[in-house]
Amino acid sequence: MEETKTELQLIKLSEIQSQEVSWMWFPFIPYGKLTIVQGDPGDGKTTFILNIAAKLSKGESLDGGMNFIEPLNV
């Protein structure tokens, strides 16, 4: 089996273009970014995430801070 090598590329921070973040639920959940929900066992993390998924799939809002127009695929 052939060994593949990956070349490390260094990028200067000054070369990175900034971009505005759009929020699904300001300031908690941005669109297209990794969001981590952490807490102790039994705190309700799974219930919280399933509630968000259910509401998004029906086009509903958790509160006034959630921005979307139509039902989303989750």
PyMOL commands that set and color helices and strands:
alter all, ss='L'
color gray80, all
select helices_A, chain A and resi 13-15+45-58
alter helices_A, ss='H'
color red, helices_A
select strands_A, chain A and resi 23-25+29-30
alter strands_A, ss='S'
color yellow, strands_A
deselect
rebuild
show_as cartoon
